[in-house]
Amino acid sequence: MKILIVCGDYFNQSNGLSLSTQRFVEQFKRLGDEVRVLSSDYGGISEYSVPVMRIPLVDGIMDQQNYHFAKPLRQIILESLSWAEIVHIEDPFPLSMETAKLASQMELPITGTFHLYPENMTASVPIFDFPLSNRNIMNVFRWGVFQYCSAIQCPTEKVRERLEKCGYRSKLCVISNGIPSDIIADLPSTSQNDCFTVISVGRYSNEKDQMTLMKAILACHHAADIQLILAGRGPLEDQYRAFGQSLPNPPIMRFYTQKELLKEVRRADLYVHCANVEIEGMSCMESFAQGTVPLIADSELSSTSAYAITEKNRFKAGNVEELASKIDYWFEHQDELPTMGQRYIDLAKTLTIEESAKKVRHMMLNAIQEKRQSASSRGISPS
């Protein structure tokens, strides 16, 4: 296939949406497809590059999410569409909106991946974070982009259910974003740390909710013997550093490269994932692929808790007391960590990006076939 991937911030190295897209592009190429990318020129130059787009008022929100809009230049979009056999949309923003509309007019098959809830953006701006606003944004996503997609990749069943409830009428295919097989460990590591080490990975922001984790560690019976690592960066860094001074061992806070991060995660005793708004927690998945046992927040707007193997791997999002109790449990039952870590490695092996890419590719092939059959039935020569 000639696959056109549309992703406004494709080269971003610290955004889960962008990293997932990069990995799928690599897999499609390995499967023999020709792939080109339509994106902004922020951080790199794709086959079809457009400038970054600035939008007053919205820019502040997107800066907090470390995401950059791409300017929808019609000439570049048309050039990319003249080459493509199928268009795959990765975000619901202006470049994707214009591309989906023009691709539909040209009778090109269109598919997409749903990566982002409205709450991922509005959680950082409380004035916009209320049900009616978020529902309206979901409608904008649907009418602006996803109504044009014959099929949409939903990373989890919970995502599929929400899209269905919000009136999305495309074929909704549950396919994980996947874990690169080359980062899945063979065996859990044996901790060599002086303290029981808890790590959490994610942007310092409201929806990632690292504050609950710090409060929980402060409430732990074994707080004096716990070292927390908060891997990331973001708008709440000053607030987190200030609160962290109240812990017996102040948290280590810094941004890690991907290679550094995998090393730190593997050295940790426990991974805690507090996010209460999330499509699919890539950082959590990549951590348990290392054999590091997770404790995962269970929230209506997060699917990651689906990967909790037992109740000892799950806590109610925002519940400080429950999280503290379960951290204490794993501290007191460290002999159980290797066995549980191996179970998580085995789970990771069922969630590889290699298998996910094959499923998404099959979804695309079906979309092409359906478009050709539809065009043929109407007497239209297929693109």
KEKE-3310 file (N, C-alpha, C; in steps of 0.2 Angstrom, whole numbers, plus 5000, padded with zeros to 4 digits):
npx = (5004:5002:5003:4998:5002:4995:5000:5001:5011:5023:5036:5039:5047:5043:5030:5017:5007:5014:5026:5020:5015:5026:5032:5023:5024:5037:5034:5025:5032:5042:5033:5032:5026:5024:5027:5022:5024:5013:5015:5019:5034:5040:5054:5058:5059:5047:5040:5030:5029:5023:5021:5022:5007:5000:4988:4978:4974:4971:4984:4991:4985:4989:5003:5005:5003:5013:5012:5011:5002:4999:5000:4987:4991:4984:4989:5000:4994:4985:4995:5001:4990:4988:4997:4994:4987:4979:4973:4978:4973:4980:4977:4965:4966:4968:4976:4973:4959:4957:4964:4957:4944:4947:4952:4941:4933:4940:4937:4946:4951:4949:4956:4958:4966:4962:4968:4967:4958:4946:4948:4961:4967:4959:4960:4970:4966:4955:4944:4938:4936:4923:4908:4899:4907:4918:4910:4906:4918:4922:4912:4917:4929:4923:4915:4923:4934:4934:4922:4924:4932:4932:4935:4941:4955:4954:4962:4959:4945:4937:4939:4933:4920:4917:4917:4907:4896:4897:4892:4900:4901:4909:4918:4923:4938:4946:4962:4977:4990:5002:5018:5035:5044:5057:5060:5055:5058:5067:5067:5062:5071:5083:5081:5093:5094:5097:5086:5068:5062:5051:5044:5037:5031:5028:5021:5021:5007:4989:4981:4989:4992:5002:5003:4994:5001:5013:5007:5002:5014:5019:5010:5012:5017:5030:5037:5049:5058:5057:5061:5056:5054:5051:5048:5049:5043:5035:5021:5018:5029:5036:5027:5026:5040:5040:5031:5037:5047:5042:5042:5050:5061:5065:5058:5066:5067:5067:5069:5071:5080:5074:5081:5088:5077:5071:5081:5081:5068:5068:5077:5069:5058:5044:5031:5021:5006:4997:4988:4973:4966:4967:4970:4978:4990:5005:5018:5016:5014:5026:5034:5030:5033:5046:5047:5044:5034:5017:5007:4991:4980:4963:4951:4937:4940:4951:4960:4970:4970:4965:4975:4978:4983:4980:4970:4979:4986:4980:4972:4959:4958:4965:4963:4971:4973:4971:4980:4992:4991:4992:5005:5012:5009:5016:5029:5030:5029:5040:5046:5036:5037:5046:5039:5027:5031:5036:5024:5019:5028:5025:5012:5015:5021:5010:5006:5012:5019:5022:5012:5001:5002:5001:4987:4981:4985:4978:4965:4966:4968:4955:4948:4952:4947:4933:4931:4934:4924:4913:4914:4914:4901:4894:4898:4910:4927:4939:4951)
npy = (4994:5012:5022:5036:5045:5055:5067:5079:5083:5075:5073:5074:5070:5067:5065:5054:5051:5055:5047:5034:5034:5036:5023:5014:5018:5014:5000:4997:5000:4989:4979:4980:4990:5006:5021:5038:5054:5067:5081:5094:5105:5105:5100:5091:5086:5080:5069:5077:5092:5105:5122:5126:5129:5143:5146:5158:5158:5144:5140:5140:5130:5119:5120:5116:5103:5099:5099:5102:5112:5109:5119:5119:5118:5120:5117:5108:5098:5093:5089:5078:5069:5066:5057:5046:5030:5026:5035:5039:5045:5053:5062:5074:5087:5104:5101:5088:5089:5096:5088:5076:5080:5084:5072:5064:5070:5067:5054:5045:5031:5032:5030:5029:5033:5033:5043:5053:5060:5074:5078:5076:5088:5098:5096:5103:5115:5121:5129:5125:5112:5103:5093:5097:5105:5096:5086:5093:5095:5082:5080:5089:5083:5072:5077:5085:5077:5062:5057:5055:5044:5027:5017:5015:5014:5009:5010:5002:4993:5000:5013:5011:5009:5022:5030:5024:5028:5041:5043:5040:5033:5025:5010:5002:4997:4987:4988:4987:5000:4995:4987:4989:4974:4973:4979:4971:4962:4947:4941:4947:4960:4959:4969:4980:4991:5004:5009:5005:5007:5017:5021:5033:5038:5052:5067:5082:5086:5090:5079:5068:5066:5065:5070:5063:5052:5056:5061:5048:5041:5048:5045:5032:5017:5014:5025:5031:5022:5023:5028:5039:5041:5053:5053:5064:5080:5096:5108:5108:5107:5115:5116:5102:5100:5108:5102:5089:5090:5088:5074:5060:5056:5066:5067:5061:5071:5072:5074:5060:5052:5040:5028:5030:5030:5017:5010:5015:5012:4998:4996:4999:4995:4996:5001:5015:5021:5034:5041:5049:5052:5045:5037:5025:5018:5021:5022:5015:5002:5000:4999:4988:4979:4978:4970:4976:4978:4985:4997:5003:5016:5016:5023:5031:5037:5032:5019:5011:5003:4991:4983:4978:4964:4958:4963:4969:4976:4987:5003:5014:5029:5044:5040:5042:5034:5021:5019:5021:5010:4999:5001:4999:4986:4979:4983:4976:4963:4959:4948:4943:4950:4946:4935:4941:4950:4943:4938:4949:4952:4941:4945:4957:4951:4948:4959:4966:4978:4974:4964:4972:4981:4973:4971:4983:4986:4977:4982:4993:4988:4982:4994:5000:4990:4990:5003:5003:4994:5001:5012:5005:5000:5012:5015:5022:5026:5019:5027)
npz = (5000:4997:5010:5017:5031:5043:5054:5065:5074:5071:5074:5087:5102:5115:5117:5118:5108:5096:5097:5096:5084:5076:5078:5072:5059:5056:5057:5047:5036:5037:5035:5021:5015:5007:5015:5018:5027:5032:5040:5053:5052:5064:5073:5063:5046:5036:5022:5017:5022:5033:5040:5058:5066:5074:5087:5094:5112:5112:5110:5123:5130:5122:5123:5136:5135:5127:5113:5096:5084:5066:5051:5040:5025:5009:4996:4999:5005:4995:4986:4993:4994:4981:4979:4988:4992:5003:5017:5033:5048:5063:5073:5079:5074:5065:5053:5050:5050:5038:5028:5029:5025:5011:5006:5007:4998:4986:4985:4992:5002:5020:5036:5054:5070:5087:5098:5108:5122:5125:5138:5141:5136:5142:5156:5161:5161:5171:5169:5157:5159:5160:5159:5148:5140:5137:5130:5119:5113:5109:5100:5090:5086:5081:5070:5063:5059:5062:5056:5043:5043:5038:5046:5063:5074:5090:5105:5116:5124:5132:5126:5114:5118:5123:5112:5104:5112:5111:5098:5087:5071:5063:5059:5073:5079:5090:5095:5102:5105:5107:5111:5109:5104:5106:5118:5128:5142:5146:5159:5175:5184:5198:5212:5217:5225:5238:5245:5245:5229:5221:5205:5194:5178:5168:5161:5171:5177:5179:5175:5176:5189:5199:5212:5220:5222:5229:5241:5245:5247:5258:5267:5269:5280:5279:5274:5276:5271:5257:5241:5229:5212:5200:5184:5171:5165:5166:5168:5182:5190:5199:5210:5213:5217:5228:5237:5238:5246:5259:5260:5268:5260:5248:5232:5217:5203:5186:5168:5157:5144:5132:5133:5145:5153:5152:5158:5172:5175:5175:5186:5196:5210:5211:5200:5199:5192:5190:5182:5178:5167:5152:5136:5133:5143:5138:5144:5156:5151:5144:5155:5163:5154:5156:5167:5179:5192:5191:5199:5196:5192:5194:5184:5177:5165:5160:5152:5156:5168:5164:5163:5175:5183:5196:5210:5218:5210:5207:5210:5217:5207:5213:5226:5241:5253:5249:5239:5247:5256:5247:5242:5253:5255:5244:5248:5260:5255:5246:5241:5233:5221:5210:5204:5201:5192:5182:5177:5171:5161:5153:5149:5142:5131:5124:5118:5108:5097:5084:5081:5083:5072:5061:5063:5061:5049:5042:5044:5036:5023:5022:5022:5010:5001:5003:4999:4985:4981:4984:4975:4963:4963:4961:4949:4948:4944:4953:4964)
capx = (5000:5004:5000:4999:5001:4994:5001:5003:5017:5025:5043:5039:5050:5041:5023:5015:5004:5019:5030:5016:5014:5033:5033:5018:5027:5042:5032:5022:5038:5044:5029:5033:5022:5027:5024:5025:5021:5011:5016:5023:5041:5043:5058:5060:5056:5043:5039:5026:5030:5020:5024:5018:5001:4998:4981:4977:4970:4972:4991:4993:4983:4993:5010:5006:5002:5019:5010:5011:4998:5002:4996:4984:4992:4980:4993:5004:4989:4983:5001:5001:4984:4988:5001:4992:4982:4975:4975:4977:4973:4982:4975:4959:4967:4967:4979:4969:4953:4957:4966:4951:4939:4949:4953:4934:4930:4944:4935:4951:4949:4952:4956:4961:4968:4959:4973:4966:4952:4946:4950:4969:4969:4955:4962:4975:4963:4949:4938:4936:4935:4917:4905:4897:4913:4921:4906:4906:4925:4921:4908:4921:4933:4919:4912:4929:4939:4933:4916:4927:4935:4928:4937:4945:4958:4953:4967:4956:4938:4934:4939:4928:4913:4915:4916:4901:4891:4897:4889:4904:4898:4914:4919:4928:4942:4950:4969:4982:4995:5007:5024:5040:5046:5064:5061:5052:5063:5066:5066:5062:5077:5083:5083:5100:5093:5097:5079:5063:5061:5045:5045:5031:5033:5023:5021:5019:5001:4984:4978:4994:4990:5007:5002:4991:5007:5017:5003:5002:5020:5019:5005:5014:5020:5037:5039:5056:5062:5055:5063:5052:5057:5046:5052:5045:5043:5028:5019:5017:5036:5038:5022:5028:5046:5039:5028:5041:5052:5039:5043:5057:5066:5062:5058:5071:5063:5071:5067:5075:5079:5070:5086:5089:5071:5070:5086:5078:5062:5070:5080:5064:5054:5037:5029:5014:5003:4992:4984:4965:4963:4972:4968:4981:4996:5011:5024:5015:5015:5033:5037:5028:5037:5053:5046:5043:5027:5014:5000:4988:4974:4957:4947:4932:4942:4958:4959:4976:4969:4963:4981:4980:4982:4976:4968:4985:4989:4975:4969:4955:4961:4964:4962:4978:4974:4971:4987:4997:4990:4995:5012:5015:5009:5022:5035:5031:5029:5044:5047:5031:5038:5048:5034:5022:5035:5036:5017:5018:5032:5021:5007:5018:5022:5004:5004:5018:5017:5022:5005:4996:5003:4997:4980:4979:4986:4972:4960:4967:4966:4948:4945:4953:4943:4927:4930:4934:4918:4908:4915:4912:4894:4891:4901:4915:4933:4943:4957)
capy = (5000:5018:5024:5043:5046:5062:5068:5086:5084:5068:5072:5075:5064:5066:5064:5047:5050:5055:5041:5028:5035:5034:5016:5011:5020:5009:4993:4997:4999:4983:4974:4981:4996:5013:5026:5045:5057:5074:5084:5100:5104:5105:5094:5087:5087:5074:5070:5083:5096:5112:5126:5126:5134:5146:5148:5161:5155:5137:5138:5139:5123:5114:5120:5112:5096:5098:5097:5108:5111:5110:5123:5115:5121:5116:5114:5103:5092:5090:5085:5072:5065:5064:5051:5041:5025:5027:5041:5037:5051:5051:5067:5078:5094:5107:5098:5082:5091:5098:5082:5071:5083:5084:5065:5062:5073:5063:5047:5041:5028:5035:5027:5034:5030:5038:5044:5059:5063:5081:5079:5076:5095:5102:5095:5108:5122:5120:5133:5122:5105:5102:5089:5100:5107:5090:5083:5097:5094:5076:5081:5093:5078:5067:5080:5088:5072:5055:5055:5053:5037:5021:5012:5019:5010:5011:5006:4998:4992:5006:5018:5009:5010:5029:5033:5022:5032:5048:5044:5038:5028:5021:5003:5003:4991:4987:4986:4991:5004:4990:4988:4986:4968:4973:4982:4967:4959:4940:4940:4953:4961:4959:4975:4982:4998:5004:5010:5002:5012:5018:5026:5035:5041:5056:5074:5084:5089:5088:5073:5063:5066:5063:5073:5058:5047:5059:5060:5042:5039:5052:5041:5025:5015:5013:5031:5033:5018:5023:5033:5040:5044:5056:5054:5069:5087:5099:5114:5108:5105:5119:5113:5095:5100:5110:5097:5084:5092:5085:5067:5058:5056:5070:5063:5063:5073:5074:5071:5055:5049:5034:5023:5031:5028:5010:5007:5017:5008:4991:4996:5001:4989:4996:5007:5018:5024:5038:5045:5048:5053:5042:5032:5019:5021:5018:5022:5009:4996:4999:4998:4981:4975:4977:4966:4980:4977:4991:4999:5007:5020:5014:5029:5030:5040:5029:5012:5007:4999:4985:4979:4976:4957:4957:4969:4972:4980:4992:5007:5019:5035:5049:5038:5042:5029:5014:5018:5020:5003:4994:5002:4996:4979:4977:4984:4970:4957:4960:4941:4941:4954:4943:4931:4945:4954:4938:4938:4955:4951:4937:4949:4961:4948:4947:4966:4969:4983:4970:4961:4978:4984:4969:4971:4990:4986:4973:4987:4998:4984:4982:5000:5001:4985:4993:5010:5001:4990:5006:5016:5001:5000:5018:5017:5027:5023:5020:5031)
capz = (5000:4998:5016:5020:5039:5045:5061:5065:5077:5071:5076:5094:5105:5122:5116:5117:5102:5091:5098:5094:5076:5073:5078:5067:5052:5055:5056:5041:5031:5038:5032:5014:5013:5006:5019:5019:5032:5032:5047:5053:5052:5071:5075:5058:5039:5033:5015:5016:5028:5033:5046:5064:5066:5081:5088:5101:5117:5112:5111:5130:5132:5119:5125:5142:5133:5123:5106:5091:5078:5059:5047:5034:5018:5004:4991:5001:5007:4989:4983:4997:4993:4974:4979:4993:4991:5009:5022:5040:5053:5069:5078:5077:5074:5059:5047:5049:5047:5031:5024:5029:5020:5004:5004:5006:4991:4981:4986:4995:5009:5026:5042:5059:5077:5092:5103:5113:5124:5126:5145:5140:5136:5147:5163:5163:5161:5174:5166:5151:5160:5163:5155:5142:5136:5134:5125:5113:5109:5106:5094:5085:5084:5076:5064:5060:5057:5062:5052:5037:5043:5038:5052:5068:5079:5097:5108:5121:5123:5135:5121:5109:5121:5124:5105:5102:5116:5108:5092:5082:5067:5060:5061:5079:5079:5096:5093:5106:5102:5107:5115:5104:5106:5108:5125:5133:5145:5147:5166:5180:5187:5205:5214:5220:5227:5245:5247:5240:5224:5217:5200:5190:5172:5165:5162:5178:5175:5183:5174:5177:5196:5203:5218:5224:5223:5234:5247:5247:5250:5264:5272:5270:5286:5277:5270:5277:5267:5250:5237:5224:5206:5196:5178:5167:5166:5165:5172:5189:5192:5205:5215:5215:5221:5235:5241:5239:5252:5265:5261:5271:5255:5243:5225:5211:5198:5180:5162:5155:5137:5132:5135:5152:5157:5153:5164:5178:5177:5177:5192:5202:5214:5209:5195:5200:5187:5193:5177:5178:5160:5147:5131:5134:5146:5135:5149:5160:5147:5143:5162:5165:5149:5159:5173:5185:5194:5192:5203:5191:5194:5190:5182:5171:5158:5159:5151:5158:5173:5161:5163:5182:5184:5202:5214:5221:5205:5205:5216:5214:5205:5218:5233:5244:5258:5246:5236:5252:5258:5242:5242:5259:5254:5240:5252:5265:5251:5241:5239:5227:5215:5204:5201:5197:5187:5176:5174:5167:5155:5149:5147:5137:5125:5120:5116:5104:5091:5078:5080:5082:5066:5056:5063:5059:5041:5039:5044:5031:5017:5021:5020:5003:4997:5003:4995:4978:4980:4984:4969:4957:4963:4959:4942:4948:4943:4960:4964)
cpx = (5004:5000:5002:4997:5000:4994:5004:5010:5022:5032:5044:5042:5048:5033:5021:5011:5009:5023:5027:5016:5021:5034:5029:5021:5032:5040:5028:5027:5041:5040:5028:5029:5026:5023:5027:5020:5019:5011:5019:5030:5044:5047:5060:5057:5053:5043:5035:5025:5026:5022:5020:5013:5000:4991:4980:4972:4971:4979:4993:4991:4988:5000:5010:5006:5009:5017:5009:5007:5002:4997:4993:4985:4989:4984:4997:5000:4987:4989:5002:4996:4984:4993:4998:4987:4977:4978:4973:4978:4975:4980:4969:4960:4967:4970:4975:4962:4953:4959:4960:4946:4941:4950:4946:4932:4934:4942:4941:4949:4953:4951:4959:4963:4965:4964:4972:4959:4952:4949:4958:4971:4965:4957:4966:4972:4956:4943:4935:4934:4929:4913:4903:4902:4916:4917:4906:4913:4925:4917:4912:4926:4929:4918:4918:4934:4936:4926:4918:4930:4930:4929:4942:4948:4957:4958:4965:4948:4935:4934:4933:4921:4912:4914:4909:4895:4891:4895:4894:4902:4902:4914:4925:4931:4947:4957:4974:4987:5002:5014:5030:5043:5053:5065:5058:5057:5062:5064:5066:5069:5077:5085:5089:5100:5094:5090:5074:5061:5055:5046:5038:5034:5027:5024:5018:5013:4995:4981:4982:4994:4996:5007:4999:4997:5011:5014:5003:5008:5021:5015:5007:5018:5028:5040:5046:5061:5060:5058:5059:5056:5051:5049:5047:5047:5036:5027:5018:5024:5037:5033:5025:5035:5045:5036:5032:5046:5049:5040:5050:5063:5063:5063:5064:5066:5067:5068:5073:5074:5076:5075:5087:5083:5070:5075:5083:5072:5063:5073:5075:5061:5047:5036:5022:5012:4997:4987:4977:4962:4968:4968:4971:4988:5002:5017:5022:5016:5022:5037:5036:5032:5044:5053:5045:5035:5023:5008:4997:4981:4968:4952:4942:4935:4949:4957:4965:4975:4966:4969:4983:4978:4978:4974:4974:4989:4985:4973:4964:4958:4960:4964:4969:4978:4974:4978:4992:4997:4993:5003:5015:5014:5015:5029:5036:5031:5034:5046:5042:5033:5041:5043:5029:5025:5035:5029:5016:5023:5028:5015:5009:5019:5016:5002:5009:5015:5017:5015:5000:4996:5000:4990:4977:4980:4980:4966:4960:4965:4959:4945:4946:4948:4936:4926:4930:4927:4912:4908:4913:4905:4891:4894:4906:4922:4937:4949:4963)
cpy = (5006:5022:5032:5044:5053:5063:5075:5087:5078:5067:5073:5069:5063:5066:5057:5046:5050:5049:5035:5028:5033:5027:5012:5012:5015:5002:4992:4996:4992:4978:4975:4986:5002:5018:5033:5048:5064:5077:5091:5099:5105:5099:5090:5089:5080:5074:5075:5087:5103:5115:5124:5131:5137:5148:5151:5158:5148:5135:5137:5132:5118:5114:5116:5105:5094:5096:5103:5107:5112:5114:5119:5119:5117:5113:5108:5097:5089:5086:5078:5067:5062:5058:5045:5036:5025:5032:5038:5043:5049:5056:5071:5085:5097:5104:5092:5083:5092:5092:5077:5074:5082:5077:5062:5064:5069:5056:5042:5037:5031:5031:5031:5030:5036:5038:5049:5060:5070:5082:5079:5083:5099:5101:5100:5115:5121:5123:5130:5114:5104:5098:5091:5102:5101:5086:5086:5096:5087:5076:5085:5088:5074:5071:5083:5083:5065:5053:5053:5046:5031:5016:5016:5014:5013:5006:5001:4997:4998:5012:5017:5011:5018:5032:5031:5026:5039:5049:5043:5032:5024:5014:5004:4997:4992:4984:4990:4995:4999:4992:4985:4980:4968:4976:4977:4962:4951:4938:4947:4954:4960:4966:4975:4988:4998:5005:5006:5008:5012:5023:5027:5039:5045:5063:5077:5089:5086:5081:5067:5061:5063:5065:5067:5053:5050:5059:5053:5039:5042:5048:5034:5023:5015:5019:5032:5028:5018:5029:5033:5044:5047:5058:5058:5076:5090:5105:5114:5106:5109:5117:5106:5095:5103:5105:5091:5084:5089:5078:5066:5058:5060:5066:5066:5065:5076:5071:5066:5053:5043:5028:5024:5028:5021:5007:5009:5013:5001:4990:4996:4994:4990:5002:5009:5022:5028:5041:5044:5049:5050:5037:5025:5021:5018:5017:5016:5003:4995:4997:4991:4977:4973:4972:4969:4980:4984:4991:5004:5010:5018:5020:5028:5033:5038:5022:5008:5002:4992:4980:4977:4968:4955:4963:4972:4976:4986:4996:5012:5026:5040:5047:5037:5036:5022:5013:5017:5013:4998:4995:4998:4988:4976:4978:4978:4963:4957:4953:4939:4945:4951:4939:4935:4949:4949:4937:4944:4955:4946:4941:4954:4958:4947:4954:4969:4973:4979:4967:4967:4981:4980:4970:4978:4990:4982:4978:4991:4994:4983:4988:5002:4996:4988:4999:5008:4998:4996:5010:5012:5001:5006:5020:5022:5024:5024:5024:5027)
cpz = (5000:5004:5017:5027:5040:5052:5062:5069:5077:5074:5084:5098:5112:5122:5114:5110:5096:5091:5095:5086:5073:5073:5073:5060:5051:5054:5050:5035:5031:5035:5024:5011:5012:5010:5019:5024:5030:5039:5047:5053:5059:5072:5069:5051:5037:5025:5013:5022:5027:5039:5052:5064:5073:5081:5094:5105:5118:5113:5118:5132:5129:5121:5132:5140:5128:5116:5102:5085:5071:5055:5041:5028:5013:4999:4993:5003:5000:4985:4987:4995:4985:4974:4983:4990:4997:5013:5029:5045:5060:5075:5075:5076:5066:5053:5045:5047:5040:5026:5024:5024:5013:5002:5003:4999:4985:4981:4988:5001:5014:5032:5048:5065:5082:5098:5109:5115:5125:5133:5145:5140:5141:5154:5166:5163:5164:5171:5160:5153:5164:5157:5148:5137:5132:5129:5119:5109:5106:5100:5088:5082:5079:5070:5060:5056:5056:5058:5045:5037:5043:5044:5057:5073:5086:5101:5113:5120:5127:5130:5116:5112:5122:5117:5103:5106:5113:5101:5086:5078:5063:5062:5067:5080:5086:5095:5098:5102:5102:5110:5110:5107:5109:5115:5130:5135:5145:5154:5170:5182:5195:5208:5218:5224:5235:5248:5242:5236:5220:5211:5196:5184:5169:5166:5168:5176:5179:5182:5175:5185:5200:5211:5223:5226:5229:5241:5250:5250:5257:5270:5273:5277:5285:5273:5271:5273:5260:5247:5231:5218:5202:5189:5173:5168:5165:5169:5179:5193:5199:5211:5218:5219:5228:5239:5243:5244:5259:5266:5264:5266:5249:5236:5221:5205:5192:5174:5160:5148:5138:5134:5142:5156:5157:5158:5171:5180:5179:5184:5198:5204:5212:5205:5197:5195:5189:5189:5178:5172:5155:5142:5133:5137:5143:5140:5154:5157:5146:5150:5164:5160:5152:5165:5179:5186:5195:5197:5199:5194:5190:5190:5177:5165:5157:5158:5154:5164:5171:5162:5170:5182:5190:5205:5217:5216:5203:5211:5213:5213:5211:5225:5237:5249:5254:5243:5241:5255:5254:5241:5248:5258:5250:5244:5257:5261:5245:5238:5233:5221:5209:5200:5197:5191:5180:5173:5169:5161:5150:5145:5141:5130:5120:5117:5112:5098:5085:5076:5079:5075:5060:5057:5060:5051:5038:5039:5038:5024:5016:5019:5012:4999:4997:4999:4988:4977:4979:4977:4963:4957:4960:4952:4942:4948:4950:4959:4964)
residu = (MET:LYS:ILE:LEU:ILE:VAL:CYS:GLY:ASP:TYR:PHE:ASN:GLN:SER:ASN:GLY:LEU:SER:LEU:SER:THR:GLN:ARG:PHE:VAL:GLU:GLN:PHE:LYS:ARG:LEU:GLY:ASP:GLU:VAL:ARG:VAL:LEU:SER:SER:ASP:TYR:GLY:GLY:ILE:SER:GLU:TYR:SER:VAL:PRO:VAL:MET:ARG:ILE:PRO:LEU:VAL:ASP:GLY:ILE:MET:ASP:GLN:GLN:ASN:TYR:HIS:PHE:ALA:LYS:PRO:LEU:ARG:GLN:ILE:ILE:LEU:GLU:SER:LEU:SER:TRP:ALA:GLU:ILE:VAL:HIS:ILE:GLU:ASP:PRO:PHE:PRO:LEU:SER:MET:GLU:THR:ALA:LYS:LEU:ALA:SER:GLN:MET:GLU:LEU:PRO:ILE:THR:GLY:THR:PHE:HIS:LEU:TYR:PRO:GLU:ASN:MET:THR:ALA:SER:VAL:PRO:ILE:PHE:ASP:PHE:PRO:LEU:SER:ASN:ARG:ASN:ILE:MET:ASN:VAL:PHE:ARG:TRP:GLY:VAL:PHE:GLN:TYR:CYS:SER:ALA:ILE:GLN:CYS:PRO:THR:GLU:LYS:VAL:ARG:GLU:ARG:LEU:GLU:LYS:CYS:GLY:TYR:ARG:SER:LYS:LEU:CYS:VAL:ILE:SER:ASN:GLY:ILE:PRO:SER:ASP:ILE:ILE:ALA:ASP:LEU:PRO:SER:THR:SER:GLN:ASN:ASP:CYS:PHE:THR:VAL:ILE:SER:VAL:GLY:ARG:TYR:SER:ASN:GLU:LYS:ASP:GLN:MET:THR:LEU:MET:LYS:ALA:ILE:LEU:ALA:CYS:HIS:HIS:ALA:ALA:ASP:ILE:GLN:LEU:ILE:LEU:ALA:GLY:ARG:GLY:PRO:LEU:GLU:ASP:GLN:TYR:ARG:ALA:PHE:GLY:GLN:SER:LEU:PRO:ASN:PRO:PRO:ILE:MET:ARG:PHE:TYR:THR:GLN:LYS:GLU:LEU:LEU:LYS:GLU:VAL:ARG:ARG:ALA:ASP:LEU:TYR:VAL:HIS:CYS:ALA:ASN:VAL:GLU:ILE:GLU:GLY:MET:SER:CYS:MET:GLU:SER:PHE:ALA:GLN:GLY:THR:VAL:PRO:LEU:ILE:ALA:ASP:SER:GLU:LEU:SER:SER:THR:SER:ALA:TYR:ALA:ILE:THR:GLU:LYS:ASN:ARG:PHE:LYS:ALA:GLY:ASN:VAL:GLU:GLU:LEU:ALA:SER:LYS:ILE:ASP:TYR:TRP:PHE:GLU:HIS:GLN:ASP:GLU:LEU:PRO:THR:MET:GLY:GLN:ARG:TYR:ILE:ASP:LEU:ALA:LYS:THR:LEU:THR:ILE:GLU:GLU:SER:ALA:LYS:LYS:VAL:ARG:HIS:MET:MET:LEU:ASN:ALA:ILE:GLN:GLU:LYS:ARG:GLN:SER:ALA:SER:SER:ARG:GLY:ILE:SER:PRO:SER)
# end
